[in-house]
């Protein structure tokens, strides 16, 4: 599918003016990527808008010996966090930022070491870890509850600090970035056809969507155009990934309020879907099926089986919501209002449950798909549950449509061309959590010089503390699961 893509190199004054214009015209800031070009540092801002697909890139160049940019935090909350990330990893200081303290780099990271710089070298010795500057909440009967980062269970690390009066949460601070792997650095120097394995491991439960976003970015940079049948097979794989994740969360949400029977059946269905994935691609998490210029399915799934499973899921959801205790725990809990979701730039089912319209399959399509839009307005746990329930049904219908309309082979591979000169490309995919964006830059030797990845969890994590305001502490596990954001996808 064609899209309108404009590129600009501007001064910092021009960048501020264009940012204000684009945000006013309905674009969103989807990505900010810094680059070390030697004597200078370059910051790329990617703005996206849908209906129709529009993409605008703006570059700003700063000297490497005194790198500063004008903060856009006053225009965009997303910009404020991207700027803090760029400051941590590249040392580019955002002038005028209201809260320029560290985001990615914890206290033990040396002050003057910027790991994404070309001359960073190996990691130096960690420094003594000081106290994290949590904002205290004071008043009669107010106390703090620290949770994590090590949790009692198989879960990634995250620290949550609750300021509480009685059982009511006055303020929640979520501190993440305990699993930083330097993943974007690992892409550098890899050949264009040799990095999809890293993309599959950005967030393990979103393997195929990240692999597809990476592959689309490489293909965009190299000018590779694939047949429509390839895009449809890839879309089928993304829907299969959406199905097994959504049913897992439907069961886990029921389990968090003590309705273990629904969870047991959801886990049974998850296993059934994982076996379908293995039959289709040879891997339960759908790895190895998508790579730049190629797609490979061992077989198409049986549409009748998917429809039968969908009927099973619908019955489980009905039983869950007819349970009055479960319904009462879901309804009105951890409300994320539309204006807050919009201001934070939320994506995926979190945004759709709060009344926002967002879906990259329609906004940034690679092929025309009969996607039925799903949404809700309440913004509570119940809305996030019902959105995923309904998305499961329409995703099944879409998958069956793709299966039954397919003709021809289920495997396709096209050699990637060798091009002269540096190039860049963008890949956008609606993963099961929301819109994923990958941006790559490639040198004349067809090697990746920079890969920037934005999982929807980057945008959605800040919404959890907002939704927890005036919610009781015992509802936090339920609220957290209703968001179910990726720790690894947020922290690369």
N, C-alpha and C positions, 0 to 999 in steps of 0.2 A: 504494500500500500504506500502511495506517495505521501510525503509530508513536507510542510513548509519549514525550512531550516535556515535561519539567518545567523551570521557570525559578525561580531564587532570587536574591535580593540579600542578601548576608551581610556581617557584619563580618569582619575578618581572622582572628579566633579561630574564628568559625563556618566560614570557608572552610577552614581547616586541618582542622577536625573532619570536615566533609563530604568533603573530599578523601580523608582516610584511610578513611572509611566506603565511599565509592564504589570506590576502588581495591581494597579488601578484598572488595567484592561482584562483582568481575570487570569493572568498567568500566576503560577506558583513557582517559588524557588525550589527546584528539585535536587540540586547538587551544587556544591562548591568544592573545587579540586585545586590544590596548589601544586606547582611544578618547580623543580630546581633546574634551571637552564644554564647554570654556571655563574656568570657575572650578574645575572638577574634572576629573580623569582617571578613566576607568573601565576595568577589566580584566575581560574575559569569559573564563571557563574552560569549555570544552566537553568533556564526558565522554560516551563512547559505549560501548554494549554490544550484542551481538547475540543472536539466538536466545532471545527475540524482540527486535526493534528497539527499543532504549531510548536516549534522549538526555536529558542533564541539563546545563543551563547555570547557571553560578554567576557572579554579578557582584560585584565589590568596587570601591568608590569611594574615591579618595584625593584630597587637595587638590593642585592643580597647582603651588603654590608650594613644597611639600615632599613630593613623591610617593615614598612607600616602601610596599612590600608585604612581608609575611612570606614568606620563601623556602620553597617546597615541595620543594626539591631533595632533602631527606632522605627524601621519600616516592616521588619519581619522577625518573628520569634525564631523561625528556622535559621535565618541568617545569623542570629546571635550565637547559636550553638555551633554552626559550621565555622564561624570565625574563631571560636574558642578551640575547636579541633585543629584548625590550621595553625593557630598560635602554638599549640602544644607540639605538633609534629614537625612544623617548619620554622617556627620562630617569627612568624609574620604577625606583628602586633596590631590589633584592631583599635585604632584611636577613637575615643568617645564611646567605647563599649561600657554599658552600665555595670556589668559583672564580669570582668575579664579574667577571673580566677580559673585555675586548671579545670579541664573537663576529662580528657583522656588520661593524662599523665597524673598518676597518684604521687603522693608526697615523697616517696622514696626515689623517684626519677630525678637525676641530677638537673639542676636549674638550667644550665646552659647547654644541654645535649638535646638535639632535635633529630630524632631517628630517621626521618624521611629525607633529610638533606643528603646530597651526594657524598659529602665529606664526613658524614656522621661517624663512620667506623663502628667497631663493635661496642656493645653496651658497656659503659663503665660500671664501677662498683656502685651499688645502690647506697643512697644516703640514709641517715636516720629518719624514720618516719615520724613526723610531727602530728599534732592533733588536727583532725579535719575540721574546718570552720563551719560546723553546723550552726544554723541560726536558732538560738534558744527561744522557746515560747514560755513565758512566765505568767504566773497568776495563781490564785488560790486553787489548790487541788490539782494543778497541772504537773504531769510527770512524763518522762520519756520511756519508751520501750524500744530497745535496739534489737533488731532481728538480722541475722546473717553477718557476714557474707557466707559462712558455712552453714548449710541447712541440714535438717534431719531427713535425708532422703536423696534420691538421685536427681539432683537439680543443679543447674549452673549457679555460680556465686553472684550474689547481689546483696547489698546492705540496705535495709529499710529502717528508718528511724521515725517512730511515731511520737508525736507530742499529743498527749491524751488528757482529757478531763472526764473522769469516770470511765465510761467505755467509748465515748465519742472522740473521734480523731479530729484534732484541731488543725494539725499540719502533718504531712508526710513528706519526708525527704528520701528519694530513692537514689542511692549511690551505686553506680555500675562500673564498668571498665575494669573488672578483675580478671578478664580472660583475653587481654590484648595479645594477639598472635603475630602482629606485623604482617598480616596477610597481603595487604596491598604492596608491600615491599617485595614479597615473594614472587609477584607477577613480573617484576622488572627483569628484563633480559630473556624471558621465555619466548619461544617462537609462537607465532599467531595460532598455530594448530596444537600447541602443547601446554595450554594452561587451563583447559576446561576442568581438569581434576581439582584444581584449586577452587574454581567457581562452585563446584558441587559441594564444597566443604565450607562455604561461607556460613551456612546454617543447614545442618544435616536434614531437617525435616522439610527443607525447601530446595532440595538438590536439583531437581529438573528445572525449576523456574529460574534459579540463578545460573545454571548452565545455559539456558536459553537466552537470558539477558546478555550474558557474556558473548555467546555465539553471534547474536544479532549485532552487538557492538563491533565485533571483528569484521563481520560481513559488511556492515555499514562503512567501516573505514576502508575496506578493500574494494568496495563497489560491487559486491557479490549479490546477485539477484537469483533467488531460488523459485522453483515452481510453486504454485499455490497449494498443490497437494502436500508438499513438504511442510508448509506452514500449518496446514490442517492436522497433519500427524503430530506435529509438535504441540499444537493446541490441545489435542487429545491427551497427551502425556501430562500437561499442566492440569487438566481437569481431573485426571486420576490422582494426582498429588493433592488436589483440593479435597477430593472425596475422603481419603483416609485420614487426613488431618481434621476435617470438620467433624467426622463422626467420633473421633477420639476426644475432641473437646466437648461434644454434647454429653458423652458419658462422664467425663471428668467433672463437668459442672454439676451434674446430678450427684456424683459421689461426694462433692464438697459440702453438700447439705444432707448427707447421710442416706441418699437413695442409691445404695450400692447395687441393687438389682439392675437398674438401667445402665450403670457403668459396666457391669459384667457382660451384658448383651452388646454394648458398644464396643468393648474390647474384642468380643467374639467377631463382630463384623469387621473391625480393623484388621484382624488377622486374616480374614477372608479376602479383604481388599489387597493386603500386602502380598498374598499368594497370587492374586490376579496380576499385580505389578510384576512379580517375578516371572510369570508366564509370558507377559507381554514384552519385557525388556531383559530378562535374565537377572534382575536385581530388584529386591523388595522395595528399595527407595528410589527406583527408576534411574539409577546412575548408569552412565555409559551409553545412553540412548541418543543424546544430543551433543553435537560438537560443531564447530564452525564449518559451514558448508555441507552438513550431513545430518541425517536422522536414521535411526535403525530400530525397528520393532521386529521381534521374533514372530509375533502374531498379533492380530487384533483381538481385543477382549470380546467376550460374548455379551452383546447388548441385553439379552434376556436375563443374564445373571445380574448385570448392573441394575436393571429395573426391579428385579426381585429383591435385591439388597436395599434399594431405595424405599420400597414398600415396608421393609423391616425397620429401617431407620425412622420412617414416618410414624410407625406404631410405637416405637420406643419414645420418640419425642412427645407423642400424644399422652402416653402413660405418665411421662415425667411431669408435664404441665397440668395434668388432671390431679396430680397429688397436691393437695392444698398446702401442705407444709413447704414443699419445693417451690410452688408458685409464689407463696408469700415471701419466701427468702429471696427470690429473683426480682420480684416487682418492686420498683422504687429504690433499689439498692445501687449505690455507686453511680450516680447519675452524671453523665458527661453531656452538658448542654451544647446545642448546636453552635452557639457563638464561641464557646471555648474550643470545641473541636476544630472549628474553622480557623480560629486565631493560632492554634498550635500546628495547623497543617496536617491534621490526622488523615490517615489513608485506610483503605480496605474496609473490613466489616466494622471496625471501631468507628470510622467516619460514617458509614452507611447507617449504622444503628442510631446515630445522632442526627439523622436527617440530611446528611451531605450526599451529593451525587458525585461519585468517583469510581471509575472502572477503566483501567488501561486497555482492556479488550475493546472498548468503544472509543476511548479518547485517543489511543495511539495504536490502532490495529495493524497487524501484519497481514491479515486476511479478514474478509467479511464473515462474521459469525452471528448466528441468531441468539444473541445473549439477552436474557430477560433480566432487567434490572431489579434488584431487591433492596428494600430499605425499611427503616422504621424511624420514629421520631422521639421516643421516650429517652433514649440514651442510657438506659439502665442495664443491669445484668440480663433482665428478661429480653430486652431488645437485642442485645448482642447474642443471646441464645437463639431467638427466633430468626434473626437474620442468617445465622449459620445453618439453622434447620432448613430454611427456605432456599438458601444457596445450594444446599446439598441436592435438593430436588431439581433445581434448574440446571445445576452442573451435570447431573445424571442425564437429563434430557439433551443437553448439548453434547455430551460424550456419545450418547447413542446416535444422535444425528450425524456426528463425525464418522462413527463406525459404519453406519448403514449407507452413507453417501460416498464412502471411499471405494475407489476402483484402482487397480494397478498394484504395483509393488509396495511393500512396507519398509523398504530400505532405499536410501538415496544418498549419494556422496558426490560432491563436486570439488575438484582441486582448487585450492586457493591460489589466486594469482600473485605474482611477484611484481610489486610496483616500486617506482622510484620516488623518493621524497617522503617526508613525514606526513602522516595522516591521522585523523581522529575519527571515532565513531561512537554512536550511542545505541544502547539496547534497552528497551522498555517492555516489561512483562507484568501482567497482573497475577502475581503469586497468590497463594491462598490467604496470606495475611494482608495483602495489598500490593501497591505498585512498587516494583523493583526497578532500579535504574543502574546500569553499568555504563561507564565511559572509559574508552581506551585510547591511548596514543601509540602509534606504531612508527618505527624508524624505517630507513631505506632498506635495511636488511630483513624486514618483516619480523622484527622482534618488538615485543611490548616494552615501551619505555615508561608507561604510567597506566595504572588501572585504578579507577575510583568506583567504589561500590556503595550504593545506598539502599539498604533494606528498609521496608516500611516500619520496622521496629524503631528506627532512628527517630521517626516523627511521632510514633504512638506512645513510646515510653513516658514522655513528660505528661501525657494526659492522665495516667493512672493516679498520681498524687492529686491532681485536680478533682477527679471523680471521687476520691476517698474523703474529701472534705465533708464533715458532718456525718460520716459513716462510722459504724461501730467497729472496734478492733476485730471481733470475731468474724466479721464479714470480709476481712482483707483477703484470705485465701480464695474466697469465691470471686471477689472483684478482680483479683490478680489473674485468676484463671479465665475470667470472661474477656480480659484483654489478651492474655497469653502471648506476650511478645518474646522475641528471641534475644537472649543475652549475647550469644556469639554473633548474630547478625548485626546487632547494634555496635559491638566492639570488635573491630577487625584487627 
